[in-house]
Amino acid sequence: MNGIHDTGGAHGYGPVYREPNEPVFRYDWEKTVMSLFPALFANGNFNVDEFRHGIERMNPIDYLKGTYYEHWI
């Protein structure tokens, strides 16, 4: 794969910095999105592979501009 999301093994990005006491969720809507996904998977709406493939098909600009949970919706 050669998509914008595929950075495994790539060099030159520098270290990843975490903010001290960084919250898991920055906004309430992120909690909502996260809480919906187990039910959507269990109900058969889509599986993990389809979910991942949807993120991989995102427009590269949208992928880079989006946050982690924005990729989920």
N, CA, C and O atoms as a printed pandas DataFrame, in Angstrom:
     atom_number atom_name residue_name chain_id  residue_number  x_coord  y_coord  z_coord
0              1         N          MET        A               1    0.828   -1.182    0.000
1              2        CA          MET        A               1    0.000    0.000    0.000
2              3         C          MET        A               1    0.869    1.241    0.000
3              4         O          MET        A               1    1.980    1.246    0.531
4              5         N          ASN        A               2    0.352    2.271   -0.594
5              6        CA          ASN        A               2    1.082    3.520   -0.665
6              7         C          ASN        A               2    0.202    4.711   -0.340
7              8         O          ASN        A               2    0.420    5.802   -0.866
8              9         N          GLY        A               3   -0.779    4.521    0.511
9             10        CA          GLY        A               3   -1.685    5.611    0.843
10            11         C          GLY        A               3   -1.117    6.529    1.916
11            12         O          GLY        A               3   -0.110    6.219    2.552
12            13         N          ILE        A               4   -1.776    7.650    2.101
13            14        CA          ILE        A               4   -1.341    8.642    3.081
14            15         C          ILE        A               4   -1.348    8.068    4.496
15            16         O          ILE        A               4   -0.574    8.497    5.351
16            17         N          HIS        A               5   -2.218    7.107    4.734
17            18        CA          HIS        A               5   -2.344    6.485    6.057
18            19         C          HIS        A               5   -1.224    5.489    6.345
19            20         O          HIS        A               5   -0.995    5.145    7.504
20            21         N          ASP        A               6   -0.527    5.024    5.319
21            22        CA          ASP        A               6    0.439    3.937    5.447
22            23         C          ASP        A               6    1.834    4.493    5.721
23            24         O          ASP        A               6    2.623    4.678    4.795
24            25         N          THR        A               7    2.133    4.756    6.974
25            26        CA          THR        A               7    3.427    5.333    7.329
26            27         C          THR        A               7    4.319    4.355    8.088
27            28         O          THR        A               7    5.390    4.735    8.561
28            29         N          GLY        A               8    3.894    3.118    8.207
29            30        CA          GLY        A               8    4.682    2.120    8.919
30            31         C          GLY        A               8    6.068    1.973    8.319
31            32         O          GLY        A               8    6.202    1.765    7.113
32            33         N          GLY        A               9    7.096    2.076    9.141
33            34        CA          GLY        A               9    8.473    1.931    8.693
34            35         C          GLY        A               9    9.056    3.180    8.060
35            36         O          GLY        A               9   10.234    3.195    7.702
36            37         N          ALA        A              10    8.254    4.232    7.914
37            38        CA          ALA        A              10    8.752    5.471    7.316
38            39         C          ALA        A              10    9.617    6.221    8.333
39            40         O          ALA        A              10    9.412    6.116    9.543
40            41         N          HIS        A              11   10.567    6.966    7.824
41            42        CA          HIS        A              11   11.485    7.724    8.669
42            43         C          HIS        A              11   11.270    9.224    8.471
43            44         O          HIS        A              11   10.668    9.651    7.486
44            45         N          GLY        A              12   11.762   10.004    9.405
45            46        CA          GLY        A              12   11.785   11.451    9.241
46            47         C          GLY        A              12   10.627   12.208    9.857
47            48         O          GLY        A              12   10.517   13.419    9.671
48            49         N          TYR        A              13    9.768   11.528   10.582
49            50        CA          TYR        A              13    8.633   12.218   11.197
50            51         C          TYR        A              13    8.979   12.819   12.555
51            52         O          TYR        A              13    8.231   13.647   13.074
52            53         N          GLY        A              14   10.081   12.419   13.122
53            54        CA          GLY        A              14   10.463   12.928   14.431
54            55         C          GLY        A              14    9.697   12.237   15.540
55            56         O          GLY        A              14    8.860   11.372   15.280
56            57         N          PRO        A              15    9.977   12.615   16.772
57            58        CA          PRO        A              15    9.321   11.967   17.909
58            59         C          PRO        A              15    7.854   12.364   18.022
59            60         O          PRO        A              15    7.431   13.414   17.539
60            61         N          VAL        A              16    7.106   11.506   18.665
61            62        CA          VAL        A              16    5.703   11.785   18.964
62            63         C          VAL        A              16    5.652   12.304   20.395
63            64         O          VAL        A              16    6.069   11.624   21.332
64            65         N          TYR        A              17    5.143   13.498   20.544
65            66        CA          TYR        A              17    5.037   14.104   21.868
66            67         C          TYR        A              17    3.614   13.983   22.384
67            68         O          TYR        A              17    2.654   14.207   21.647
68            69         N          ARG        A              18    3.489   13.633   23.631
69            70        CA          ARG        A              18    2.184   13.599   24.304
70            71         C          ARG        A              18    2.145   14.714   25.322
71            72         O          ARG        A              18    3.127   14.990   26.011
72            73         N          GLU        A              19    0.993   15.346   25.404
73            74        CA          GLU        A              19    0.805   16.365   26.428
74            75         C          GLU        A              19    0.703   15.670   27.788
75            76         O          GLU        A              19    0.118   14.591   27.885
76            77         N          PRO        A              20    1.258   16.270   28.825
77            78        CA          PRO        A              20    1.074   15.688   30.163
78            79         C          PRO        A              20   -0.418   15.623   30.501
79            80         O          PRO        A              20   -1.153   16.588   30.293
80            81         N          ASN        A              21   -0.845   14.495   31.014
81            82        CA          ASN        A              21   -2.255   14.291   31.392
82            83         C          ASN        A              21   -3.217   14.495   30.223
83            84         O          ASN        A              21   -4.344   14.953   30.409
84            85         N          GLU        A              22   -2.769   14.154   29.031
85            86        CA          GLU        A              22   -3.614   14.309   27.841
86            87         C          GLU        A              22   -4.871   13.447   27.976
87            88         O          GLU        A              22   -4.772   12.259   28.284
88            89         N          PRO        A              23   -6.048   14.029   27.749
89            90        CA          PRO        A              23   -7.279   13.245   27.887
90            91         C          PRO        A              23   -7.461   12.269   26.726
91            92         O          PRO        A              23   -6.976   12.510   25.621
92            93         N          VAL        A              24   -8.150   11.187   26.984
93            94        CA          VAL        A              24   -8.468   10.230   25.920
94            95         C          VAL        A              24   -9.419   10.877   24.922
95            96         O          VAL        A              24   -9.269   10.705   23.712
96            97         N          PHE        A              25  -10.380   11.609   25.424
97            98        CA          PHE        A              25  -11.357   12.297   24.583
98            99         C          PHE        A              25  -11.253   13.793   24.838
99           100         O          PHE        A              25  -11.268   14.239   25.986
100          101         N          ARG        A              26  -11.148   14.556   23.773
101          102        CA          ARG        A              26  -11.087   16.013   23.913
102          103         C          ARG        A              26  -12.482   16.634   23.907
103          104         O          ARG        A              26  -12.702   17.691   24.499
104          105         N          TYR        A              27  -13.414   15.977   23.240
105          106        CA          TYR        A              27  -14.771   16.516   23.093
106          107         C          TYR        A              27  -15.783   15.417   23.402
107          108         O          TYR        A              27  -15.500   14.232   23.221
108          109         N          ASP        A              28  -16.953   15.814   23.865
109          110        CA          ASP        A              28  -17.996   14.840   24.204
110          111         C          ASP        A              28  -18.418   14.002   23.007
111          112         O          ASP        A              28  -18.726   12.822   23.167
112          113         N          TRP        A              29  -18.438   14.590   21.798
113          114        CA          TRP        A              29  -18.876   13.834   20.630
114          115         C          TRP        A              29  -17.932   12.656   20.357
115          116         O          TRP        A              29  -18.362   11.645   19.801
116          117         N          GLU        A              30  -16.658   12.771   20.737
117          118        CA          GLU        A              30  -15.723   11.664   20.538
118          119         C          GLU        A              30  -16.116   10.466   21.404
119          120         O          GLU        A              30  -16.003    9.321   20.965
120          121         N          LYS        A              31  -16.567   10.720   22.612
121          122        CA          LYS        A              31  -17.050    9.643   23.483
122          123         C          LYS        A              31  -18.256    8.955   22.853
123          124         O          LYS        A              31  -18.382    7.732   22.900
124          125         N          THR        A              32  -19.131    9.751   22.269
125          126        CA          THR        A              32  -20.328    9.195   21.631
126          127         C          THR        A              32  -19.943    8.294   20.469
127          128         O          THR        A              32  -20.457    7.183   20.345
128          129         N          VAL        A              33  -19.043    8.768   19.619
129          130        CA          VAL        A              33  -18.595    7.974   18.471
130          131         C          VAL        A              33  -17.980    6.667   18.951
131          132         O          VAL        A              33  -18.302    5.599   18.430
132          133         N          MET        A              34  -17.101    6.748   19.936
133          134        CA          MET        A              34  -16.446    5.547   20.459
134          135         C          MET        A              34  -17.460    4.571   21.044
135          136         O          MET        A              34  -17.328    3.361   20.864
136          137         N          SER        A              35  -18.459    5.080   21.736
137          138        CA          SER        A              35  -19.436    4.198   22.378
138          139         C          SER        A              35  -20.361    3.519   21.377
139          140         O          SER        A              35  -20.907    2.456   21.674
140          141         N          LEU        A              36  -20.548    4.103   20.204
141          142        CA          LEU        A              36  -21.423    3.509   19.193
142          143         C          LEU        A              36  -20.782    2.334   18.460
143          144         O          LEU        A              36  -21.483    1.422   18.021
144          145         N          PHE        A              37  -19.477    2.348   18.325
145          146        CA          PHE        A              37  -18.828    1.374   17.457
146          147         C          PHE        A              37  -18.949   -0.077   17.896
147          148         O          PHE        A              37  -19.154   -0.926   17.029
148          149         N          PRO        A              38  -18.840   -0.429   19.173
149          150        CA          PRO        A              38  -19.037   -1.841   19.529
150          151         C          PRO        A              38  -20.407   -2.374   19.099
151          152         O          PRO        A              38  -20.514   -3.504   18.623
152          153         N          ALA        A              39  -21.443   -1.565   19.267
153          154        CA          ALA        A              39  -22.784   -2.001   18.862
154          155         C          ALA        A              39  -22.876   -2.135   17.347
155          156         O          ALA        A              39  -23.497   -3.072   16.844
156          157         N          LEU        A              40  -22.267   -1.211   16.620
157          158        CA          LEU        A              40  -22.299   -1.283   15.154
158          159         C          LEU        A              40  -21.561   -2.519   14.650
159          160         O          LEU        A              40  -22.012   -3.174   13.710
160          161         N          PHE        A              41  -20.427   -2.840   15.271
161          162        CA          PHE        A              41  -19.698   -4.057   14.901
162          163         C          PHE        A              41  -20.526   -5.294   15.243
163          164         O          PHE        A              41  -20.688   -6.188   14.412
164          165         N          ALA        A              42  -21.044   -5.342   16.461
165          166        CA          ALA        A              42  -21.802   -6.512   16.918
166          167         C          ALA        A              42  -23.071   -6.730   16.108
167          168         O          ALA        A              42  -23.494   -7.868   15.905
168          169         N          ASN        A              43  -23.673   -5.652   15.650
169          170        CA          ASN        A              43  -24.911   -5.736   14.870
170          171         C          ASN        A              43  -24.648   -6.121   13.413
171          172         O          ASN        A              43  -25.588   -6.380   12.662
172          173         N          GLY        A              44  -23.380   -6.159   13.012
173          174        CA          GLY        A              44  -23.051   -6.547   11.650
174          175         C          GLY        A              44  -23.150   -5.421   10.635
175          176         O          GLY        A              44  -23.167   -5.679    9.432
176          177         N          ASN        A              45  -23.217   -4.168   11.099
177          178        CA          ASN        A              45  -23.266   -3.047   10.164
178          179         C          ASN        A              45  -22.012   -3.004    9.300
179          180         O          ASN        A              45  -22.073   -2.667    8.118
180          181         N          PHE        A              46  -20.885   -3.346    9.894
181          182        CA          PHE        A              46  -19.618   -3.473    9.188
182          183         C          PHE        A              46  -18.660   -4.199   10.118
183          184         O          PHE        A              46  -18.896   -4.300   11.321
184          185         N          ASN        A              47  -17.577   -4.700    9.541
185          186        CA          ASN        A              47  -16.586   -5.383   10.375
186          187         C          ASN        A              47  -15.316   -4.531   10.455
187          188         O          ASN        A              47  -15.237   -3.463    9.849
188          189         N          VAL        A              48  -14.346   -5.006   11.194
189          190        CA          VAL        A              48  -13.123   -4.240   11.412
190          191         C          VAL        A              48  -12.397   -3.971   10.099
191          192         O          VAL        A              48  -11.867   -2.878    9.897
192          193         N          ASP        A              49  -12.368   -4.957    9.205
193          194        CA          ASP        A              49  -11.690   -4.762    7.924
194          195         C          ASP        A              49  -12.377   -3.693    7.079
195          196         O          ASP        A              49  -11.707   -2.870    6.456
196          197         N          GLU        A              50  -13.694   -3.701    7.054
197          198        CA          GLU        A              50  -14.434   -2.681    6.302
198          199         C          GLU        A              50  -14.224   -1.295    6.918
199          200         O          GLU        A              50  -14.093   -0.302    6.202
200          201         N          PHE        A              51  -14.193   -1.241    8.224
201          202        CA          PHE        A              51  -13.939    0.012    8.930
202          203         C          PHE        A              51  -12.570    0.574    8.546
203          204         O          PHE        A              51  -12.450    1.744    8.183
204          205         N          ARG        A              52  -11.544   -0.269    8.629
205          206        CA          ARG        A              52  -10.185    0.143    8.271
206          207         C          ARG        A              52  -10.108    0.569    6.814
207          208         O          ARG        A              52   -9.487    1.582    6.491
208          209         N          HIS        A              53  -10.740   -0.207    5.930
209          210        CA          HIS        A              53  -10.706    0.108    4.508
210          211         C          HIS        A              53  -11.365    1.463    4.223
211          212         O          HIS        A              53  -10.909    2.209    3.356
212          213         N          GLY        A              54  -12.427    1.772    4.949
213          214        CA          GLY        A              54  -13.073    3.074    4.788
214          215         C          GLY        A              54  -12.128    4.218    5.119
215          216         O          GLY        A              54  -12.100    5.229    4.417
216          217         N          ILE        A              55  -11.358    4.060    6.180
217          218        CA          ILE        A              55  -10.381    5.086    6.547
218          219         C          ILE        A              55   -9.285    5.173    5.488
219          220         O          ILE        A              55   -8.846    6.270    5.140
220          221         N          GLU        A              56   -8.844    4.036    4.978
221          222        CA          GLU        A              56   -7.791    4.022    3.961
222          223         C          GLU        A              56   -8.235    4.674    2.655
223          224         O          GLU        A              56   -7.398    5.166    1.898
224          225         N          ARG        A              57   -9.529    4.686    2.381
225          226        CA          ARG        A              57  -10.047    5.275    1.143
226          227         C          ARG        A              57  -10.288    6.781    1.254
227          228         O          ARG        A              57  -10.674    7.423    0.277
228          229         N          MET        A              58  -10.064    7.339    2.434
229          230        CA          MET        A              58  -10.300    8.773    2.611
230          231         C          MET        A              58   -9.423    9.598    1.676
231          232         O          MET        A              58   -8.307    9.205    1.336
232          233         N          ASN        A              59   -9.947   10.739    1.272
233          234        CA          ASN        A              59   -9.156   11.701    0.512
234          235         C          ASN        A              59   -7.941   12.077    1.369
235          236         O          ASN        A              59   -8.105   12.375    2.552
236          237         N          PRO        A              60   -6.729   12.070    0.803
237          238        CA          PRO        A              60   -5.530   12.353    1.598
238          239         C          PRO        A              60   -5.580   13.680    2.358
239          240         O          PRO        A              60   -5.112   13.757    3.494
240          241         N          ILE        A              61   -6.132   14.710    1.753
241          242        CA          ILE        A              61   -6.226   16.007    2.433
242          243         C          ILE        A              61   -7.144   15.895    3.649
243          244         O          ILE        A              61   -6.817   16.386    4.730
244          245         N          ASP        A              62   -8.301   15.243    3.464
245          246        CA          ASP        A              62   -9.233   15.061    4.582
246          247         C          ASP        A              62   -8.602   14.214    5.683
247          248         O          ASP        A              62   -8.800   14.480    6.869
248          249         N          TYR        A              63   -7.843   13.196    5.288
249          250        CA          TYR        A              63   -7.177   12.340    6.272
250          251         C          TYR        A              63   -6.202   13.151    7.125
251          252         O          TYR        A              63   -6.190   13.032    8.350
252          253         N          LEU        A              64   -5.394   13.968    6.474
253          254        CA          LEU        A              64   -4.390   14.745    7.200
254          255         C          LEU        A              64   -5.006   15.840    8.066
255          256         O          LEU        A              64   -4.467   16.173    9.121
256          257         N          LYS        A              65   -6.116   16.393    7.632
257          258        CA          LYS        A              65   -6.772   17.463    8.389
258          259         C          LYS        A              65   -7.617   16.929    9.541
259          260         O          LYS        A              65   -7.875   17.647   10.507
260          261         N          GLY        A              66   -8.048   15.677    9.443
261          262        CA          GLY        A              66   -8.964   15.124   10.432
262          263         C          GLY        A              66   -8.276   14.637   11.686
263          264         O          GLY        A              66   -7.096   14.288   11.679
264          265         N          THR        A              67   -9.039   14.622   12.761
265          266        CA          THR        A              67   -8.545   14.061   14.015
266          267         C          THR        A              67   -8.783   12.549   14.007
267          268         O          THR        A              67   -9.424   12.013   13.104
268          269         N          TYR        A              68   -8.262   11.888   15.012
269          270        CA          TYR        A              68   -8.405   10.431   15.106
270          271         C          TYR        A              68   -9.863   10.003   15.001
271          272         O          TYR        A              68  -10.200    9.140   14.190
272          273         N          TYR        A              69  -10.722   10.595   15.810
273          274        CA          TYR        A              69  -12.126   10.181   15.806
274          275         C          TYR        A              69  -12.894   10.719   14.602
275          276         O          TYR        A              69  -13.909   10.136   14.221
276          277         N          GLU        A              70  -12.447   11.795   14.003
277          278        CA          GLU        A              70  -13.085   12.262   12.765
278          279         C          GLU        A              70  -12.909   11.235   11.656
279          280         O          GLU        A              70  -13.757   11.138   10.769
280          281         N          HIS        A              71  -11.839   10.478   11.688
281          282        CA          HIS        A              71  -11.641    9.410   10.698
282          283         C          HIS        A              71  -12.698    8.325   10.853
283          284         O          HIS        A              71  -12.984    7.601    9.899
284          285         N          TRP        A              72  -13.269    8.206   12.017
285          286        CA          TRP        A              72  -14.239    7.150   12.301
286          287         C          TRP        A              72  -15.624    7.449   11.752
287          288         O          TRP        A              72  -16.436    6.536   11.603
288          289         N          ILE        A              73  -15.915    8.728   11.442
289          290        CA          ILE        A              73  -17.289    9.071   11.036
290          291         C          ILE        A              73  -17.400    9.393    9.564
291          292         O          ILE        A              73  -18.489    9.698    9.079
